[in-house]
Amino acid sequence: MREELPRFDDLMLPVLRIFSDGNVHTRQEIKERIFSSYTPEQLSILIPSGKRGVIADRTSWALQYLRFANALETTSRGEYRITDNGHKLLSDNNGKITVKDLKQFPEFDDLDD
């Protein structure tokens, strides 16, 4: 039986909490900190292509969606910092951040255009 793995939206709040210190963090640092919450067995489960771990892939999607909502800004390649939108998500969350929560920001809705 496969262990329960997080969905990408399950990872958005833990990812954003890492940025709550206001510092710039690298993609690699974020992944390492997220990975520390999972077992080696969970981390070894690959996406169907077999080229990447499921949790690594979903962490990348969480980062991307937070960027789409301008909750994170890119400071340089592979480096991010929290924005005012990110702080609002942290203060307003009910234990999880969902795509619906991201849609409150016009930057996220602009993706549909």
DRENTORKOL-3810 file (N, C-alpha, C; in nm, 4 decimals):
REM DRENTORKOL-3810
@n.u->0.0837; n.v->-0.1187; n.w->0.0000; ca.u->0.0000; ca.v->0.0000; ca.w->0.0000; c.u->0.0883; c.v->0.1253; c.w->0.0000
@n.u->0.0532; n.v->0.2215; n.w->-0.0837; ca.u->0.1297; ca.v->0.3460; ca.w->-0.0910; c.u->0.1004; c.v->0.4350; c.w->0.0284
@n.u->0.2055; n.v->0.4972; n.w->0.0789; ca.u->0.1880; ca.v->0.5914; ca.w->0.1888; c.u->0.1178; c.v->0.7172; c.w->0.1362
@n.u->0.0428; n.v->0.7805; n.w->0.2236; ca.u->-0.0257; ca.v->0.9041; ca.w->0.1860; c.u->0.0781; c.v->1.0139; c.w->0.1625
@n.u->0.0725; n.v->1.0719; n.w->0.0449; ca.u->0.1642; ca.v->1.1799; ca.w->0.0106; c.u->0.0858; c.v->1.3111; c.w->0.0042
@n.u->0.1529; n.v->1.4226; n.w->0.0330; ca.u->0.0834; ca.v->1.5511; ca.w->0.0295; c.u->0.0510; c.v->1.5913; c.w->-0.1140
@n.u->-0.0616; n.v->1.6621; n.w->-0.1293; ca.u->-0.0915; ca.v->1.7253; ca.w->-0.2568; c.u->-0.0136; c.v->1.8568; c.w->-0.2599
@n.u->-0.0006; n.v->1.9166; n.w->-0.3777; ca.u->0.0768; ca.v->2.0409; ca.w->-0.3842; c.u->0.0142; c.v->2.1492; c.w->-0.2970
@n.u->-0.1203; n.v->2.1527; n.w->-0.2886; ca.u->-0.1816; ca.v->2.2575; ca.w->-0.2070; c.u->-0.1635; c.v->2.2310; c.w->-0.0577
@n.u->-0.1390; n.v->2.1056; n.w->-0.0201; ca.u->-0.1062; ca.v->2.0747; ca.w->0.1195; c.u->0.0285; c.v->2.1349; c.w->0.1584
@n.u->0.1130; n.v->2.1594; n.w->0.0597; ca.u->0.2476; ca.v->2.2101; ca.w->0.0853; c.u->0.2572; c.v->2.3624; c.w->0.0813
@n.u->0.1541; n.v->2.4290; n.w->0.0315; ca.u->0.1643; ca.v->2.5748; ca.w->0.0183; c.u->0.1825; c.v->2.6446; c.w->0.1530
@n.u->0.1076; n.v->2.6061; n.w->0.2547; ca.u->0.1220; ca.v->2.6706; ca.w->0.3856; c.u->0.2590; c.v->2.6402; c.w->0.4479
@n.u->0.3037; n.v->2.5138; n.w->0.4514; ca.u->0.4374; ca.v->2.4903; ca.w->0.5070; c.u->0.5477; c.v->2.5654; c.w->0.4315
@n.u->0.5358; n.v->2.5734; n.w->0.2989; ca.u->0.6351; ca.v->2.6482; ca.w->0.2210; c.u->0.6305; c.v->2.7950; c.w->0.2602
@n.u->0.5117; n.v->2.8528; n.w->0.2645; ca.u->0.5002; ca.v->2.9947; ca.w->0.2951; c.u->0.5466; c.v->3.0259; c.w->0.4369
@n.u->0.5237; n.v->2.9349; n.w->0.5297; ca.u->0.5704; ca.v->2.9572; ca.w->0.6682; c.u->0.7221; c.v->2.9699; c.w->0.6750
@n.u->0.7933; n.v->2.9002; n.w->0.5890; ca.u->0.9398; ca.v->2.9116; ca.w->0.5866; c.u->0.9798; c.v->3.0558; c.w->0.5564
@n.u->0.9020; n.v->3.1211; n.w->0.4718; ca.u->0.9335; ca.v->3.2584; ca.w->0.4317; c.u->0.8867; c.v->3.3632; c.w->0.5318
@n.u->0.8158; n.v->3.3218; n.w->0.6349; ca.u->0.7591; ca.v->3.4183; ca.w->0.7299; c.u->0.8656; c.v->3.5002; c.w->0.8016
@n.u->0.9909; n.v->3.4554; n.w->0.7968; ca.u->1.0991; ca.v->3.5323; ca.w->0.8594; c.u->1.1401; c.v->3.6531; c.w->0.7761
@n.u->1.0845; n.v->3.6644; n.w->0.6536; ca.u->1.1147; ca.v->3.7795; ca.w->0.5683; c.u->1.2440; c.v->3.7687; c.w->0.4904
@n.u->1.3187; n.v->3.6611; n.w->0.5123; ca.u->1.4463; ca.v->3.6434; ca.w->0.4432; c.u->1.4269; c.v->3.5838; c.w->0.3044
@n.u->1.5297; n.v->3.5960; n.w->0.2234; ca.u->1.5340; ca.v->3.5302; ca.w->0.0934; c.u->1.5736; c.v->3.3849; c.w->0.1176
@n.u->1.5022; n.v->3.2928; n.w->0.0522; ca.u->1.5335; ca.v->3.1504; ca.w->0.0629; c.u->1.5441; c.v->3.0917; c.w->-0.0769
@n.u->1.6335; n.v->2.9956; n.w->-0.0921; ca.u->1.6515; ca.v->2.9310; ca.w->-0.2216; c.u->1.5537; c.v->2.8155; c.w->-0.2381
@n.u->1.5286; n.v->2.7809; n.w->-0.3632; ca.u->1.4428; ca.v->2.6662; ca.w->-0.3939; c.u->1.4987; c.v->2.5408; c.w->-0.3264
@n.u->1.6301; n.v->2.5233; n.w->-0.3316; ca.u->1.6918; ca.v->2.4049; ca.w->-0.2715; c.u->1.6719; c.v->2.4037; c.w->-0.1196
@n.u->1.6869; n.v->2.5168; n.w->-0.0555; ca.u->1.6662; ca.v->2.5254; ca.w->0.0891; c.u->1.5220; c.v->2.4894; c.w->0.1254
@n.u->1.4282; n.v->2.5413; n.w->0.0475; ca.u->1.2866; ca.v->2.5122; ca.w->0.0738; c.u->1.2625; c.v->2.3626; c.w->0.0632
@n.u->1.3114; n.v->2.3020; n.w->-0.0439; ca.u->1.2918; ca.v->2.1584; ca.w->-0.0622; c.u->1.3530; c.v->2.0798; c.w->0.0529
@n.u->1.4731; n.v->2.1137; n.w->0.0938; ca.u->1.5382; ca.v->2.0418; ca.w->0.2036; c.u->1.4564; c.v->2.0531; c.w->0.3321
@n.u->1.4037; n.v->2.1704; n.w->0.3591; ca.u->1.3244; ca.v->2.1887; ca.w->0.4813; c.u->1.1924; c.v->2.1130; c.w->0.4741
@n.u->1.1291; n.v->2.1122; n.w->0.3572; ca.u->1.0050; ca.v->2.0356; ca.w->0.3400; c.u->1.0365; c.v->1.8864; c.w->0.3492
@n.u->1.1422; n.v->1.8424; n.w->0.2844; ca.u->1.1787; ca.v->1.7002; ca.w->0.2834; c.u->1.2032; c.v->1.6463; c.w->0.4242
@n.u->1.2471; n.v->1.7312; n.w->0.5152; ca.u->1.2785; ca.v->1.6852; ca.w->0.6504; c.u->1.1547; c.v->1.6343; c.w->0.7246
@n.u->1.0356; n.v->1.6648; n.w->0.6728; ca.u->0.9109; ca.v->1.6190; ca.w->0.7350; c.u->0.8646; c.v->1.4830; c.w->0.6842
@n.u->0.9389; n.v->1.4245; n.w->0.5906; ca.u->0.8961; ca.v->1.3000; ca.w->0.5270; c.u->1.0029; c.v->1.1921; c.w->0.5408
@n.u->0.9581; n.v->1.0681; n.w->0.5292; ca.u->1.0490; ca.v->0.9539; ca.w->0.5423; c.u->1.1249; c.v->0.9333; c.w->0.4112
@n.u->1.2388; n.v->0.8652; n.w->0.4181; ca.u->1.3109; ca.v->0.8326; ca.w->0.2947; c.u->1.2224; c.v->0.7552; c.w->0.1957
@n.u->1.1362; n.v->0.6701; n.w->0.2494; ca.u->1.0472; ca.v->0.5932; ca.w->0.1620; c.u->0.9516; c.v->0.6858; c.w->0.0865
@n.u->0.8946; n.v->0.7823; n.w->0.1578; ca.u->0.8044; ca.v->0.8774; ca.w->0.0927; c.u->0.8791; c.v->0.9603; c.w->-0.0122
@n.u->0.9996; n.v->1.0017; n.w->0.0212; ca.u->1.0793; ca.v->1.0837; ca.w->-0.0704; c.u->1.1247; c.v->1.0058; c.w->-0.1932
@n.u->1.1300; n.v->0.8749; n.w->-0.1831; ca.u->1.1773; ca.v->0.7934; ca.w->-0.2955; c.u->1.0679; c.v->0.7625; c.w->-0.3979
@n.u->0.9428; n.v->0.7931; n.w->-0.3666; ca.u->0.8332; ca.v->0.7670; ca.w->-0.4610; c.u->0.8420; c.v->0.8686; c.w->-0.5746
@n.u->0.8451; n.v->0.8178; n.w->-0.6969; ca.u->0.8653; ca.v->0.9018; ca.w->-0.8143; c.u->0.7347; c.v->0.9308; c.w->-0.8876
@n.u->0.7343; n.v->1.0439; n.w->-0.9601; ca.u->0.6220; ca.v->1.0745; ca.w->-1.0483; c.u->0.6248; c.v->0.9728; c.w->-1.1624
@n.u->0.5160; n.v->0.9599; n.w->-1.2384; ca.u->0.5095; ca.v->0.8563; ca.w->-1.3418; c.u->0.6270; c.v->0.8536; c.w->-1.4403
@n.u->0.6845; n.v->0.9673; n.w->-1.4726; ca.u->0.7983; ca.v->0.9680; ca.w->-1.5658; c.u->0.9217; c.v->0.9030; c.w->-1.5042
@n.u->0.9241; n.v->0.8922; n.w->-1.3700; ca.u->1.0379; ca.v->0.8333; ca.w->-1.3015; c.u->1.1582; c.v->0.9242; c.w->-1.2889
@n.u->1.1412; n.v->1.0512; n.w->-1.3254; ca.u->1.2549; ca.v->1.1433; ca.w->-1.3272; c.u->1.2643; c.v->1.2331; c.w->-1.2047
@n.u->1.1609; n.v->1.2304; n.w->-1.1221; ca.u->1.1583; ca.v->1.3243; ca.w->-1.0094; c.u->1.0716; c.v->1.2673; c.w->-0.8986
@n.u->1.1064; n.v->1.2990; n.w->-0.7748; ca.u->1.0260; ca.v->1.2545; ca.w->-0.6622; c.u->0.8934; c.v->1.3289; c.w->-0.6565
@n.u->0.7891; n.v->1.2602; n.w->-0.6112; ca.u->0.6560; ca.v->1.3203; ca.w->-0.6008; c.u->0.6590; c.v->1.4418; c.w->-0.5088
@n.u->0.7212; n.v->1.4288; n.w->-0.3930; ca.u->0.7216; ca.v->1.5411; ca.w->-0.2980; c.u->0.8034; c.v->1.6578; c.w->-0.3536
@n.u->0.9131; n.v->1.6309; n.w->-0.4212; ca.u->0.9914; ca.v->1.7379; ca.w->-0.4841; c.u->0.9077; c.v->1.8091; c.w->-0.5897
@n.u->0.8378; n.v->1.7322; n.w->-0.6704; ca.u->0.7541; ca.v->1.7884; ca.w->-0.7752; c.u->0.6425; c.v->1.8747; c.w->-0.7156
@n.u->0.5791; n.v->1.8251; n.w->-0.6137; ca.u->0.4673; ca.v->1.8984; ca.w->-0.5527; c.u->0.5150; c.v->2.0220; c.w->-0.4768
@n.u->0.6357; n.v->2.0163; n.w->-0.4217; ca.u->0.6933; ca.v->2.1350; ca.w->-0.3582; c.u->0.7183; c.v->2.2429; c.w->-0.4636
@n.u->0.7674; n.v->2.2026; n.w->-0.5797; ca.u->0.7893; ca.v->2.2982; ca.w->-0.6889; c.u->0.6584; c.v->2.3610; c.w->-0.7343
@n.u->0.5529; n.v->2.2799; n.w->-0.7431; ca.u->0.4222; ca.v->2.3344; ca.w->-0.7811; c.u->0.3701; c.v->2.4297; c.w->-0.6746
@n.u->0.3901; n.v->2.3985; n.w->-0.5480; ca.u->0.3471; ca.v->2.4889; ca.w->-0.4408; c.u->0.4176; c.v->2.6236; c.w->-0.4540
@n.u->0.5478; n.v->2.6209; n.w->-0.4770; ca.u->0.6225; ca.v->2.7450; ca.w->-0.4972; c.u->0.5676; c.v->2.8219; c.w->-0.6170
@n.u->0.5423; n.v->2.7516; n.w->-0.7264; ca.u->0.4940; ca.v->2.8157; ca.w->-0.8481; c.u->0.3576; c.v->2.8819; c.w->-0.8260
@n.u->0.2670; n.v->2.8120; n.w->-0.7619; ca.u->0.1344; ca.v->2.8684; ca.w->-0.7376; c.u->0.1424; c.v->2.9896; c.w->-0.6447
@n.u->0.2291; n.v->2.9851; n.w->-0.5452; ca.u->0.2469; ca.v->3.1006; ca.w->-0.4572; c.u->0.3039; c.v->3.2188; c.w->-0.5355
@n.u->0.3900; n.v->3.1903; n.w->-0.6310; ca.u->0.4416; ca.v->3.2966; ca.w->-0.7178; c.u->0.3315; c.v->3.3514; c.w->-0.8075
@n.u->0.2444; n.v->3.2644; n.w->-0.8610; ca.u->0.1336; ca.v->3.3088; ca.w->-0.9454; c.u->0.0447; c.v->3.4089; c.w->-0.8715
@n.u->0.0285; n.v->3.3904; n.w->-0.7412; ca.u->-0.0551; ca.v->3.4792; ca.w->-0.6599; c.u->0.0236; c.v->3.5974; c.w->-0.6042
@n.u->0.1487; n.v->3.6086; n.w->-0.6443; ca.u->0.2377; ca.v->3.7125; ca.w->-0.5937; c.u->0.2497; c.v->3.7070; c.w->-0.4413
@n.u->0.2419; n.v->3.5861; n.w->-0.3865; ca.u->0.2669; ca.v->3.5671; ca.w->-0.2435; c.u->0.4166; c.v->3.5553; c.w->-0.2197
@n.u->0.4874; n.v->3.5144; n.w->-0.3243; ca.u->0.6333; ca.v->3.5105; ca.w->-0.3244; c.u->0.6820; c.v->3.5854; c.w->-0.4466
@n.u->0.7936; n.v->3.6531; n.w->-0.4305; ca.u->0.8563; ca.v->3.7182; ca.w->-0.5452; c.u->0.9937; c.v->3.6572; c.w->-0.5669
@n.u->1.0349; n.v->3.6540; n.w->-0.6913; ca.u->1.1671; ca.v->3.6042; ca.w->-0.7259; c.u->1.2666; c.v->3.7178; c.w->-0.7088
@n.u->1.3695; n.v->3.6937; n.w->-0.6289; ca.u->1.4719; ca.v->3.7961; ca.w->-0.6100; c.u->1.5885; c.v->3.7741; c.w->-0.7055
@n.u->1.6148; n.v->3.6508; n.w->-0.7396; ca.u->1.7083; ca.v->3.6117; ca.w->-0.8446; c.u->1.6767; c.v->3.4659; c.w->-0.8767
@n.u->1.7431; n.v->3.4094; n.w->-0.9733; ca.u->1.7091; ca.v->3.2734; ca.w->-1.0161; c.u->1.7144; c.v->3.1755; c.w->-0.8984
@n.u->1.5993; n.v->3.1118; n.w->-0.8728; ca.u->1.5920; ca.v->3.0113; ca.w->-0.7671; c.u->1.5874; c.v->3.0664; c.w->-0.6261
@n.u->1.5665; n.v->3.1971; n.w->-0.6134; ca.u->1.5588; ca.v->3.2608; ca.w->-0.4813; c.u->1.4307; c.v->3.3411; c.w->-0.4709
@n.u->1.3672; n.v->3.3311; n.w->-0.3543; ca.u->1.2360; ca.v->3.3929; ca.w->-0.3357; c.u->1.2277; c.v->3.4636; c.w->-0.2011
@n.u->1.1300; n.v->3.5565; n.w->-0.1936; ca.u->1.1022; ca.v->3.6296; ca.w->-0.0694; c.u->0.9508; c.v->3.6474; c.w->-0.0614
@n.u->0.8995; n.v->3.6508; n.w->0.0601; ca.u->0.7555; ca.v->3.6701; ca.w->0.0821; c.u->0.7168; c.v->3.8144; c.w->0.0479
@n.u->0.5927; n.v->3.8307; n.w->0.0034; ca.u->0.5382; ca.v->3.9626; ca.w->-0.0287; c.u->0.4230; c.v->3.9946; c.w->0.0675
@n.u->0.3618; n.v->4.1104; n.w->0.0467; ca.u->0.2441; ca.v->4.1456; ca.w->0.1277; c.u->0.1326; c.v->4.0431; c.w->0.1086
@n.u->0.1142; n.v->3.9951; n.w->-0.0146; ca.u->0.0129; ca.v->3.8916; ca.w->-0.0387; c.u->0.0437; c.v->3.7665; c.w->0.0429
@n.u->0.1698; n.v->3.7299; n.w->0.0511; ca.u->0.2098; ca.v->3.6133; ca.w->0.1289; c.u->0.1814; c.v->3.6312; c.w->0.2770
@n.u->0.2113; n.v->3.7495; n.w->0.3286; ca.u->0.1820; ca.v->3.7763; ca.w->0.4693; c.u->0.0312; c.v->3.7710; c.w->0.4954
@n.u->-0.0484; n.v->3.8202; n.w->0.4001; ca.u->-0.1947; ca.v->3.8153; ca.w->0.4147; c.u->-0.2410; c.v->3.6695; c.w->0.4180
@n.u->-0.1888; n.v->3.5858; n.w->0.3302; ca.u->-0.2256; ca.v->3.4437; ca.w->0.3304; c.u->-0.1913; c.v->3.3782; c.w->0.4640
@n.u->-0.0749; n.v->3.4115; n.w->0.5184; ca.u->-0.0349; ca.v->3.3539; ca.w->0.6471; c.u->-0.1281; c.v->3.3980; c.w->0.7594
@n.u->-0.1673; n.v->3.5230; n.w->0.7581; ca.u->-0.2511; ca.v->3.5719; ca.w->0.8677; c.u->-0.3959; c.v->3.5267; c.w->0.8544
@n.u->-0.4404; n.v->3.4997; n.w->0.7312; ca.u->-0.5804; ca.v->3.4636; ca.w->0.7076; c.u->-0.6068; c.v->3.3135; c.w->0.7009
@n.u->-0.5045; n.v->3.2312; n.w->0.7000; ca.u->-0.5259; ca.v->3.0875; ca.w->0.6744; c.u->-0.5959; c.v->3.0186; c.w->0.7905
@n.u->-0.6636; n.v->2.9109; n.w->0.7565; ca.u->-0.7314; ca.v->2.8270; ca.w->0.8562; c.u->-0.6646; c.v->2.6903; c.w->0.8639
@n.u->-0.5339; n.v->2.6891; n.w->0.8600; ca.u->-0.4607; ca.v->2.5636; ca.w->0.8677; c.u->-0.4239; c.v->2.5066; c.w->0.7332
@n.u->-0.4659; n.v->2.5735; n.w->0.6254; ca.u->-0.4327; ca.v->2.5294; ca.w->0.4904; c.u->-0.4538; c.v->2.6466; c.w->0.3955
@n.u->-0.3732; n.v->2.6522; n.w->0.2919; ca.u->-0.3923; ca.v->2.7491; ca.w->0.1849; c.u->-0.4392; c.v->2.6703; c.w->0.0632
@n.u->-0.5468; n.v->2.7158; n.w->0.0021; ca.u->-0.6015; ca.v->2.6483; ca.w->-0.1143; c.u->-0.5906; c.v->2.7380; c.w->-0.2374
@n.u->-0.6162; n.v->2.6804; n.w->-0.3531; ca.u->-0.6184; ca.v->2.7586; ca.w->-0.4757; c.u->-0.7264; c.v->2.8666; c.w->-0.4655
@n.u->-0.8364; n.v->2.8347; n.w->-0.4009; ca.u->-0.9433; ca.v->2.9345; ca.w->-0.3804; c.u->-0.8886; c.v->3.0549; c.w->-0.3038
@n.u->-0.8037; n.v->3.0308; n.w->-0.2042; ca.u->-0.7431; ca.v->3.1411; ca.w->-0.1287; c.u->-0.6558; c.v->3.2278; c.w->-0.2193
@n.u->-0.5865; n.v->3.1642; n.w->-0.3127; ca.u->-0.4989; ca.v->3.2383; ca.w->-0.4040; c.u->-0.5782; c.v->3.3251; c.w->-0.5006
@n.u->-0.6999; n.v->3.2819; n.w->-0.5305; ca.u->-0.7827; ca.v->3.3540; ca.w->-0.6273; c.u->-0.8298; c.v->3.4897; c.w->-0.5764
@n.u->-0.8097; n.v->3.5200; n.w->-0.4484; ca.u->-0.8461; ca.v->3.6523; ca.w->-0.3975; c.u->-0.7551; c.v->3.7606; c.w->-0.4540
@n.u->-0.6412; n.v->3.7203; n.w->-0.5067; ca.u->-0.5442; ca.v->3.8163; ca.w->-0.5581; c.u->-0.5608; c.v->3.8309; c.w->-0.7091
@n.u->-0.5725; n.v->3.9550; n.w->-0.7575; ca.u->-0.5921; ca.v->3.9762; ca.w->-0.9012; c.u->-0.4798; c.v->3.9164; c.w->-0.9862
@n.u->-0.3588; n.v->3.9117; n.w->-0.9324; ca.u->-0.2465; ca.v->3.8567; ca.w->-1.0075; c.u->-0.2729; c.v->3.7111; c.w->-1.0451
@n.u->-0.3366; n.v->3.6374; n.w->-0.9545; ca.u->-0.3660; ca.v->3.4967; ca.w->-0.9800; c.u->-0.4774; c.v->3.4844; c.w->-1.0833
@n.u->-0.5804; n.v->3.5662; n.w->-1.0701; ca.u->-0.6906; ca.v->3.5622; ca.w->-1.1660; c.u->-0.6465; c.v->3.6030; c.w->-1.3059
@n.u->-0.5443; n.v->3.6849; n.w->-1.3165; ca.u->-0.4945; ca.v->3.7274; ca.w->-1.4468; c.u->-0.4389; c.v->3.6115; c.w->-1.5282
@n.u->-0.4118; n.v->3.4984; n.w->-1.4645; ca.u->-0.3582; ca.v->3.3819; ca.w->-1.5356; c.u->-0.4590; c.v->3.3248; c.w->-1.6343
@n.u->-0.5863; n.v->3.3446; n.w->-1.6085; ca.u->-0.6903; ca.v->3.2903; ca.w->-1.6956; c.u->-0.7028; c.v->3.3667; c.w->-1.8261
@n.u->-0.6495; n.v->3.4886; n.w->-1.8314; ca.u->-0.6631; ca.v->3.5714; ca.w->-1.9516; c.u->-0.5764; c.v->3.5231; c.w->-2.0654
END
